[in-house]
Amino acid sequence: MATIDSRLLPLIEASAAVDADWLAFEILEGVQRGRVAEETHDDLLLTQQKVREARRKNSTERQRPPSGSPATAQPILGDDRIDWVISYVNERIREIGSMGGAALEELNAFLFSSVAPQIRFTLPARDGVTRVLQTDDDQQRLVCRNDLVRARAGRPGRRSRAPISAFARLN
């Protein structure tokens, strides 16, 4: 079991403080799990072929796949652990921004389609959909497409050592 690097505590605390405790849990689980070896493309193709061949057989006996030792995870140690966390957090922030943008695009497509709606409602301005995010202290933050574009543009690169600043800009 991996120990928690004390340099990660400010990031974990900041994540929890902005209601991103899910990210803190993902970080801790990832650090504990380590780097898991993934199957190569050739291994995946070979497995796929074996499954297809097994389906074609008219045999009633069940065949077990050859037992191979599962790949063991490699622990992430020292500064590599910090680099892994930075890369992971940056990737998750990118994914969140991408999902938010996709959701806004879907709403725009739905609201501004040429198909007549079955119900009447007031359409938002032609600038697109604006999300209203409510915080725990009852403050509201409006997020529109331009905000997501600016957040993506200001996001540090994958190997940057400043994931908190980009995370704070999104919140």
Biotite code that builds the C-alpha atoms (Angstrom):
import biotite.structure as struc

atoms = struc.array([
    struc.Atom([0.000, 0.000, 0.000], chain_id="A", res_id=1, res_name="MET", atom_name="CA", element="C"),
    struc.Atom([1.386, 3.371, -1.022], chain_id="A", res_id=2, res_name="ALA", atom_name="CA", element="C"),
    struc.Atom([1.785, 6.158, 1.485], chain_id="A", res_id=3, res_name="THR", atom_name="CA", element="C"),
    struc.Atom([0.444, 9.624, 0.803], chain_id="A", res_id=4, res_name="ILE", atom_name="CA", element="C"),
    struc.Atom([3.118, 12.072, -0.276], chain_id="A", res_id=5, res_name="ASP", atom_name="CA", element="C"),
    struc.Atom([2.766, 15.162, 1.917], chain_id="A", res_id=6, res_name="SER", atom_name="CA", element="C"),
    struc.Atom([3.242, 17.362, -1.163], chain_id="A", res_id=7, res_name="ARG", atom_name="CA", element="C"),
    struc.Atom([-0.154, 16.128, -2.402], chain_id="A", res_id=8, res_name="LEU", atom_name="CA", element="C"),
    struc.Atom([-2.059, 17.226, 0.698], chain_id="A", res_id=9, res_name="LEU", atom_name="CA", element="C"),
    struc.Atom([-2.627, 20.860, -0.431], chain_id="A", res_id=10, res_name="PRO", atom_name="CA", element="C"),
    struc.Atom([-4.098, 19.637, -3.724], chain_id="A", res_id=11, res_name="LEU", atom_name="CA", element="C"),
    struc.Atom([-6.320, 17.112, -1.963], chain_id="A", res_id=12, res_name="ILE", atom_name="CA", element="C"),
    struc.Atom([-7.475, 19.728, 0.546], chain_id="A", res_id=13, res_name="GLU", atom_name="CA", element="C"),
    struc.Atom([-8.114, 22.299, -2.211], chain_id="A", res_id=14, res_name="ALA", atom_name="CA", element="C"),
    struc.Atom([-10.116, 19.723, -4.182], chain_id="A", res_id=15, res_name="SER", atom_name="CA", element="C"),
    struc.Atom([-12.270, 18.955, -1.167], chain_id="A", res_id=16, res_name="ALA", atom_name="CA", element="C"),
    struc.Atom([-12.704, 22.676, -0.405], chain_id="A", res_id=17, res_name="ALA", atom_name="CA", element="C"),
    struc.Atom([-14.229, 23.328, -3.847], chain_id="A", res_id=18, res_name="VAL", atom_name="CA", element="C"),
    struc.Atom([-16.515, 20.270, -3.666], chain_id="A", res_id=19, res_name="ASP", atom_name="CA", element="C"),
    struc.Atom([-14.264, 18.235, -5.929], chain_id="A", res_id=20, res_name="ALA", atom_name="CA", element="C"),
    struc.Atom([-13.699, 15.538, -3.347], chain_id="A", res_id=21, res_name="ASP", atom_name="CA", element="C"),
    struc.Atom([-14.357, 13.025, -6.128], chain_id="A", res_id=22, res_name="TRP", atom_name="CA", element="C"),
    struc.Atom([-11.087, 14.224, -7.677], chain_id="A", res_id=23, res_name="LEU", atom_name="CA", element="C"),
    struc.Atom([-9.265, 13.813, -4.373], chain_id="A", res_id=24, res_name="ALA", atom_name="CA", element="C"),
    struc.Atom([-10.534, 10.224, -4.146], chain_id="A", res_id=25, res_name="PHE", atom_name="CA", element="C"),
    struc.Atom([-9.471, 9.521, -7.744], chain_id="A", res_id=26, res_name="GLU", atom_name="CA", element="C"),
    struc.Atom([-5.992, 10.885, -7.025], chain_id="A", res_id=27, res_name="ILE", atom_name="CA", element="C"),
    struc.Atom([-5.609, 8.766, -3.897], chain_id="A", res_id=28, res_name="LEU", atom_name="CA", element="C"),
    struc.Atom([-6.881, 5.637, -5.646], chain_id="A", res_id=29, res_name="GLU", atom_name="CA", element="C"),
    struc.Atom([-4.563, 6.210, -8.598], chain_id="A", res_id=30, res_name="GLY", atom_name="CA", element="C"),
    struc.Atom([-1.526, 6.723, -6.395], chain_id="A", res_id=31, res_name="VAL", atom_name="CA", element="C"),
    struc.Atom([-2.373, 3.621, -4.393], chain_id="A", res_id=32, res_name="GLN", atom_name="CA", element="C"),
    struc.Atom([-3.011, 1.533, -7.513], chain_id="A", res_id=33, res_name="ARG", atom_name="CA", element="C"),
    struc.Atom([0.172, 2.604, -9.301], chain_id="A", res_id=34, res_name="GLY", atom_name="CA", element="C"),
    struc.Atom([0.835, 2.347, -13.017], chain_id="A", res_id=35, res_name="ARG", atom_name="CA", element="C"),
    struc.Atom([-1.183, -0.517, -14.390], chain_id="A", res_id=36, res_name="VAL", atom_name="CA", element="C"),
    struc.Atom([0.274, -2.210, -17.433], chain_id="A", res_id=37, res_name="ALA", atom_name="CA", element="C"),
    struc.Atom([-2.062, -2.137, -20.407], chain_id="A", res_id=38, res_name="GLU", atom_name="CA", element="C"),
    struc.Atom([-2.329, -4.759, -23.069], chain_id="A", res_id=39, res_name="GLU", atom_name="CA", element="C"),
    struc.Atom([-0.636, -3.978, -26.345], chain_id="A", res_id=40, res_name="THR", atom_name="CA", element="C"),
    struc.Atom([-2.666, -3.496, -29.495], chain_id="A", res_id=41, res_name="HIS", atom_name="CA", element="C"),
    struc.Atom([-1.446, -6.879, -30.778], chain_id="A", res_id=42, res_name="ASP", atom_name="CA", element="C"),
    struc.Atom([-2.526, -8.631, -27.565], chain_id="A", res_id=43, res_name="ASP", atom_name="CA", element="C"),
    struc.Atom([-5.998, -7.125, -27.857], chain_id="A", res_id=44, res_name="LEU", atom_name="CA", element="C"),
    struc.Atom([-6.302, -8.222, -31.507], chain_id="A", res_id=45, res_name="LEU", atom_name="CA", element="C"),
    struc.Atom([-5.168, -11.751, -30.626], chain_id="A", res_id=46, res_name="LEU", atom_name="CA", element="C"),
    struc.Atom([-7.753, -11.979, -27.838], chain_id="A", res_id=47, res_name="THR", atom_name="CA", element="C"),
    struc.Atom([-10.439, -10.706, -30.181], chain_id="A", res_id=48, res_name="GLN", atom_name="CA", element="C"),
    struc.Atom([-9.535, -13.371, -32.759], chain_id="A", res_id=49, res_name="GLN", atom_name="CA", element="C"),
    struc.Atom([-9.592, -16.128, -30.130], chain_id="A", res_id=50, res_name="LYS", atom_name="CA", element="C"),
    struc.Atom([-13.059, -15.065, -28.989], chain_id="A", res_id=51, res_name="VAL", atom_name="CA", element="C"),
    struc.Atom([-14.353, -15.087, -32.559], chain_id="A", res_id=52, res_name="ARG", atom_name="CA", element="C"),
    struc.Atom([-12.868, -18.527, -33.203], chain_id="A", res_id=53, res_name="GLU", atom_name="CA", element="C"),
    struc.Atom([-14.394, -19.894, -30.010], chain_id="A", res_id=54, res_name="ALA", atom_name="CA", element="C"),
    struc.Atom([-17.833, -18.715, -31.132], chain_id="A", res_id=55, res_name="ARG", atom_name="CA", element="C"),
    struc.Atom([-17.478, -20.533, -34.416], chain_id="A", res_id=56, res_name="ARG", atom_name="CA", element="C"),
    struc.Atom([-16.728, -23.860, -32.795], chain_id="A", res_id=57, res_name="LYS", atom_name="CA", element="C"),
    struc.Atom([-19.717, -26.121, -32.360], chain_id="A", res_id=58, res_name="ASN", atom_name="CA", element="C"),
    struc.Atom([-18.172, -27.787, -29.384], chain_id="A", res_id=59, res_name="SER", atom_name="CA", element="C"),
    struc.Atom([-20.196, -28.158, -26.219], chain_id="A", res_id=60, res_name="THR", atom_name="CA", element="C"),
    struc.Atom([-17.151, -28.208, -24.003], chain_id="A", res_id=61, res_name="GLU", atom_name="CA", element="C"),
    struc.Atom([-16.180, -24.966, -22.437], chain_id="A", res_id=62, res_name="ARG", atom_name="CA", element="C"),
    struc.Atom([-12.674, -23.883, -23.094], chain_id="A", res_id=63, res_name="GLN", atom_name="CA", element="C"),
    struc.Atom([-10.819, -21.736, -20.681], chain_id="A", res_id=64, res_name="ARG", atom_name="CA", element="C"),
    struc.Atom([-8.419, -19.173, -22.018], chain_id="A", res_id=65, res_name="PRO", atom_name="CA", element="C"),
    struc.Atom([-4.792, -19.983, -21.360], chain_id="A", res_id=66, res_name="PRO", atom_name="CA", element="C"),
    struc.Atom([-3.935, -18.776, -17.917], chain_id="A", res_id=67, res_name="SER", atom_name="CA", element="C"),
    struc.Atom([-1.388, -16.047, -17.996], chain_id="A", res_id=68, res_name="GLY", atom_name="CA", element="C"),
    struc.Atom([-0.151, -14.081, -15.101], chain_id="A", res_id=69, res_name="SER", atom_name="CA", element="C"),
    struc.Atom([-1.973, -10.774, -14.906], chain_id="A", res_id=70, res_name="PRO", atom_name="CA", element="C"),
    struc.Atom([0.221, -7.752, -15.274], chain_id="A", res_id=71, res_name="ALA", atom_name="CA", element="C"),
    struc.Atom([1.170, -6.293, -11.946], chain_id="A", res_id=72, res_name="THR", atom_name="CA", element="C"),
    struc.Atom([0.968, -2.591, -11.276], chain_id="A", res_id=73, res_name="ALA", atom_name="CA", element="C"),
    struc.Atom([4.183, -0.683, -10.847], chain_id="A", res_id=74, res_name="GLN", atom_name="CA", element="C"),
    struc.Atom([4.277, 1.648, -7.843], chain_id="A", res_id=75, res_name="PRO", atom_name="CA", element="C"),
    struc.Atom([4.708, 5.358, -8.531], chain_id="A", res_id=76, res_name="ILE", atom_name="CA", element="C"),
    struc.Atom([7.407, 6.777, -6.302], chain_id="A", res_id=77, res_name="LEU", atom_name="CA", element="C"),
    struc.Atom([8.964, 10.134, -5.484], chain_id="A", res_id=78, res_name="GLY", atom_name="CA", element="C"),
    struc.Atom([8.778, 12.933, -8.014], chain_id="A", res_id=79, res_name="ASP", atom_name="CA", element="C"),
    struc.Atom([7.212, 10.545, -10.542], chain_id="A", res_id=80, res_name="ASP", atom_name="CA", element="C"),
    struc.Atom([4.183, 10.422, -8.249], chain_id="A", res_id=81, res_name="ARG", atom_name="CA", element="C"),
    struc.Atom([3.866, 14.223, -8.367], chain_id="A", res_id=82, res_name="ILE", atom_name="CA", element="C"),
    struc.Atom([4.274, 14.220, -12.169], chain_id="A", res_id=83, res_name="ASP", atom_name="CA", element="C"),
    struc.Atom([1.609, 11.507, -12.457], chain_id="A", res_id=84, res_name="TRP", atom_name="CA", element="C"),
    struc.Atom([-0.823, 13.496, -10.292], chain_id="A", res_id=85, res_name="VAL", atom_name="CA", element="C"),
    struc.Atom([-0.217, 16.695, -12.296], chain_id="A", res_id=86, res_name="ILE", atom_name="CA", element="C"),
    struc.Atom([-0.822, 14.862, -15.564], chain_id="A", res_id=87, res_name="SER", atom_name="CA", element="C"),
    struc.Atom([-3.894, 13.145, -14.174], chain_id="A", res_id=88, res_name="TYR", atom_name="CA", element="C"),
    struc.Atom([-5.456, 16.342, -12.808], chain_id="A", res_id=89, res_name="VAL", atom_name="CA", element="C"),
    struc.Atom([-4.746, 18.233, -16.026], chain_id="A", res_id=90, res_name="ASN", atom_name="CA", element="C"),
    struc.Atom([-6.334, 15.435, -18.057], chain_id="A", res_id=91, res_name="GLU", atom_name="CA", element="C"),
    struc.Atom([-9.423, 15.360, -15.823], chain_id="A", res_id=92, res_name="ARG", atom_name="CA", element="C"),
    struc.Atom([-9.782, 19.167, -16.074], chain_id="A", res_id=93, res_name="ILE", atom_name="CA", element="C"),
    struc.Atom([-9.522, 18.880, -19.863], chain_id="A", res_id=94, res_name="ARG", atom_name="CA", element="C"),
    struc.Atom([-12.176, 16.149, -19.857], chain_id="A", res_id=95, res_name="GLU", atom_name="CA", element="C"),
    struc.Atom([-14.503, 18.212, -17.649], chain_id="A", res_id=96, res_name="ILE", atom_name="CA", element="C"),
    struc.Atom([-14.149, 21.243, -19.928], chain_id="A", res_id=97, res_name="GLY", atom_name="CA", element="C"),
    struc.Atom([-14.740, 19.069, -22.961], chain_id="A", res_id=98, res_name="SER", atom_name="CA", element="C"),
    struc.Atom([-17.857, 17.474, -21.439], chain_id="A", res_id=99, res_name="MET", atom_name="CA", element="C"),
    struc.Atom([-19.183, 20.885, -20.420], chain_id="A", res_id=100, res_name="GLY", atom_name="CA", element="C"),
    struc.Atom([-18.619, 22.206, -23.934], chain_id="A", res_id=101, res_name="GLY", atom_name="CA", element="C"),
    struc.Atom([-20.304, 19.164, -25.466], chain_id="A", res_id=102, res_name="ALA", atom_name="CA", element="C"),
    struc.Atom([-23.298, 19.597, -23.152], chain_id="A", res_id=103, res_name="ALA", atom_name="CA", element="C"),
    struc.Atom([-23.631, 23.252, -24.129], chain_id="A", res_id=104, res_name="LEU", atom_name="CA", element="C"),
    struc.Atom([-23.377, 22.340, -27.827], chain_id="A", res_id=105, res_name="GLU", atom_name="CA", element="C"),
    struc.Atom([-26.099, 19.721, -27.419], chain_id="A", res_id=106, res_name="GLU", atom_name="CA", element="C"),
    struc.Atom([-28.345, 22.240, -25.667], chain_id="A", res_id=107, res_name="LEU", atom_name="CA", element="C"),
    struc.Atom([-27.682, 24.793, -28.412], chain_id="A", res_id=108, res_name="ASN", atom_name="CA", element="C"),
    struc.Atom([-28.504, 22.235, -31.098], chain_id="A", res_id=109, res_name="ALA", atom_name="CA", element="C"),
    struc.Atom([-31.693, 21.255, -29.292], chain_id="A", res_id=110, res_name="PHE", atom_name="CA", element="C"),
    struc.Atom([-32.861, 24.790, -28.574], chain_id="A", res_id=111, res_name="LEU", atom_name="CA", element="C"),
    struc.Atom([-31.992, 26.327, -31.914], chain_id="A", res_id=112, res_name="PHE", atom_name="CA", element="C"),
    struc.Atom([-33.007, 23.492, -34.226], chain_id="A", res_id=113, res_name="SER", atom_name="CA", element="C"),
    struc.Atom([-35.420, 24.231, -37.049], chain_id="A", res_id=114, res_name="SER", atom_name="CA", element="C"),
    struc.Atom([-37.921, 21.675, -35.739], chain_id="A", res_id=115, res_name="VAL", atom_name="CA", element="C"),
    struc.Atom([-40.883, 23.350, -34.084], chain_id="A", res_id=116, res_name="ALA", atom_name="CA", element="C"),
    struc.Atom([-40.999, 22.505, -30.384], chain_id="A", res_id=117, res_name="PRO", atom_name="CA", element="C"),
    struc.Atom([-43.975, 20.630, -28.998], chain_id="A", res_id=118, res_name="GLN", atom_name="CA", element="C"),
    struc.Atom([-44.083, 22.930, -26.005], chain_id="A", res_id=119, res_name="ILE", atom_name="CA", element="C"),
    struc.Atom([-43.657, 26.675, -25.728], chain_id="A", res_id=120, res_name="ARG", atom_name="CA", element="C"),
    struc.Atom([-40.729, 28.136, -23.898], chain_id="A", res_id=121, res_name="PHE", atom_name="CA", element="C"),
    struc.Atom([-38.595, 31.239, -24.169], chain_id="A", res_id=122, res_name="THR", atom_name="CA", element="C"),
    struc.Atom([-35.420, 30.693, -26.139], chain_id="A", res_id=123, res_name="LEU", atom_name="CA", element="C"),
    struc.Atom([-32.187, 32.125, -24.779], chain_id="A", res_id=124, res_name="PRO", atom_name="CA", element="C"),
    struc.Atom([-30.275, 34.772, -26.693], chain_id="A", res_id=125, res_name="ALA", atom_name="CA", element="C"),
    struc.Atom([-28.657, 33.644, -29.946], chain_id="A", res_id=126, res_name="ARG", atom_name="CA", element="C"),
    struc.Atom([-25.258, 33.652, -28.173], chain_id="A", res_id=127, res_name="ASP", atom_name="CA", element="C"),
    struc.Atom([-26.074, 30.190, -26.900], chain_id="A", res_id=128, res_name="GLY", atom_name="CA", element="C"),
    struc.Atom([-26.960, 28.486, -23.681], chain_id="A", res_id=129, res_name="VAL", atom_name="CA", element="C"),
    struc.Atom([-25.647, 29.802, -20.386], chain_id="A", res_id=130, res_name="THR", atom_name="CA", element="C"),
    struc.Atom([-25.381, 27.476, -17.416], chain_id="A", res_id=131, res_name="ARG", atom_name="CA", element="C"),
    struc.Atom([-26.080, 28.756, -13.947], chain_id="A", res_id=132, res_name="VAL", atom_name="CA", element="C"),
    struc.Atom([-23.929, 27.018, -11.365], chain_id="A", res_id=133, res_name="LEU", atom_name="CA", element="C"),
    struc.Atom([-24.959, 27.375, -7.747], chain_id="A", res_id=134, res_name="GLN", atom_name="CA", element="C"),
    struc.Atom([-22.405, 27.121, -4.974], chain_id="A", res_id=135, res_name="THR", atom_name="CA", element="C"),
    struc.Atom([-22.994, 25.895, -1.435], chain_id="A", res_id=136, res_name="ASP", atom_name="CA", element="C"),
    struc.Atom([-23.178, 29.479, -0.160], chain_id="A", res_id=137, res_name="ASP", atom_name="CA", element="C"),
    struc.Atom([-26.065, 30.262, -2.565], chain_id="A", res_id=138, res_name="ASP", atom_name="CA", element="C"),
    struc.Atom([-23.954, 32.305, -4.951], chain_id="A", res_id=139, res_name="GLN", atom_name="CA", element="C"),
    struc.Atom([-24.532, 31.847, -8.655], chain_id="A", res_id=140, res_name="GLN", atom_name="CA", element="C"),
    struc.Atom([-21.959, 31.703, -11.421], chain_id="A", res_id=141, res_name="ARG", atom_name="CA", element="C"),
    struc.Atom([-22.959, 31.952, -15.064], chain_id="A", res_id=142, res_name="LEU", atom_name="CA", element="C"),
    struc.Atom([-20.954, 29.811, -17.477], chain_id="A", res_id=143, res_name="VAL", atom_name="CA", element="C"),
    struc.Atom([-21.291, 30.169, -21.233], chain_id="A", res_id=144, res_name="CYS", atom_name="CA", element="C"),
    struc.Atom([-19.397, 28.818, -24.224], chain_id="A", res_id=145, res_name="ARG", atom_name="CA", element="C"),
    struc.Atom([-16.858, 31.683, -24.167], chain_id="A", res_id=146, res_name="ASN", atom_name="CA", element="C"),
    struc.Atom([-16.005, 30.911, -20.528], chain_id="A", res_id=147, res_name="ASP", atom_name="CA", element="C"),
    struc.Atom([-15.161, 27.321, -21.459], chain_id="A", res_id=148, res_name="LEU", atom_name="CA", element="C"),
    struc.Atom([-13.041, 28.481, -24.399], chain_id="A", res_id=149, res_name="VAL", atom_name="CA", element="C"),
    struc.Atom([-11.115, 30.880, -22.139], chain_id="A", res_id=150, res_name="ARG", atom_name="CA", element="C"),
    struc.Atom([-10.677, 28.192, -19.463], chain_id="A", res_id=151, res_name="ALA", atom_name="CA", element="C"),
    struc.Atom([-9.300, 25.734, -22.022], chain_id="A", res_id=152, res_name="ARG", atom_name="CA", element="C"),
    struc.Atom([-6.930, 28.357, -23.428], chain_id="A", res_id=153, res_name="ALA", atom_name="CA", element="C"),
    struc.Atom([-5.607, 29.191, -19.950], chain_id="A", res_id=154, res_name="GLY", atom_name="CA", element="C"),
    struc.Atom([-5.150, 25.562, -18.913], chain_id="A", res_id=155, res_name="ARG", atom_name="CA", element="C"),
    struc.Atom([-1.482, 24.730, -18.371], chain_id="A", res_id=156, res_name="PRO", atom_name="CA", element="C"),
    struc.Atom([0.251, 22.089, -20.457], chain_id="A", res_id=157, res_name="GLY", atom_name="CA", element="C"),
    struc.Atom([0.327, 18.445, -19.414], chain_id="A", res_id=158, res_name="ARG", atom_name="CA", element="C"),
    struc.Atom([3.759, 18.634, -17.822], chain_id="A", res_id=159, res_name="ARG", atom_name="CA", element="C"),
    struc.Atom([3.099, 21.903, -16.026], chain_id="A", res_id=160, res_name="SER", atom_name="CA", element="C"),
    struc.Atom([3.583, 22.059, -12.291], chain_id="A", res_id=161, res_name="ARG", atom_name="CA", element="C"),
    struc.Atom([0.573, 24.337, -11.677], chain_id="A", res_id=162, res_name="ALA", atom_name="CA", element="C"),
    struc.Atom([-2.626, 22.275, -11.881], chain_id="A", res_id=163, res_name="PRO", atom_name="CA", element="C"),
    struc.Atom([-4.343, 24.204, -9.084], chain_id="A", res_id=164, res_name="ILE", atom_name="CA", element="C"),
    struc.Atom([-4.418, 27.512, -10.982], chain_id="A", res_id=165, res_name="SER", atom_name="CA", element="C"),
    struc.Atom([-6.289, 26.000, -13.928], chain_id="A", res_id=166, res_name="ALA", atom_name="CA", element="C"),
    struc.Atom([-8.599, 24.136, -11.551], chain_id="A", res_id=167, res_name="PHE", atom_name="CA", element="C"),
    struc.Atom([-9.369, 27.350, -9.670], chain_id="A", res_id=168, res_name="ALA", atom_name="CA", element="C"),
    struc.Atom([-10.191, 29.165, -12.930], chain_id="A", res_id=169, res_name="ARG", atom_name="CA", element="C"),
    struc.Atom([-12.881, 26.610, -13.708], chain_id="A", res_id=170, res_name="LEU", atom_name="CA", element="C"),
    struc.Atom([-14.513, 27.099, -10.305], chain_id="A", res_id=171, res_name="ASN", atom_name="CA", element="C"),
])
